[in-house]
């Protein structure tokens, strides 16, 4: 039993983990949100959040499949990559127009993390996500995603 437990822990630590925080719709678990921001505003939100959490560390731009930024944390043999991106989305306007439900253009945000720093990596990714939500909220209120 001890060897089995040790083997499972070793595989988990050596194999690393990956995690995503997103505003995208997930299997009926509440309303998916988006922010009615311009491309430049959404880019600034991501850049500000990443720069505040990774000050002094190299941050690289991501272009595909969605635009954003990525940074890698390192400690001894461990590393953890955190990527924050903006995804184009449409949201339901707060007040429908005479023609019916109006949709506005904007973005939702995702933070992906992967690596072998299981606790500190995920905590840092959560802080980046919280910072993104805060920064975007300073510019505009979130809207429910439309179809």
Protein Blocks (a to p, Z undefined) as FASTA:
>chain_A
ZZmmmmmmmmmmmnopaddddfbdeehiajaddddddfklmmmmmmmmmmmmmgoiacdd
dfbfbdcddddddehjbccdddddddddddddfbdcfkbccdddddddddddedjblmlm
mmmmmmmmmmmmmmmmmmpccddddZZ
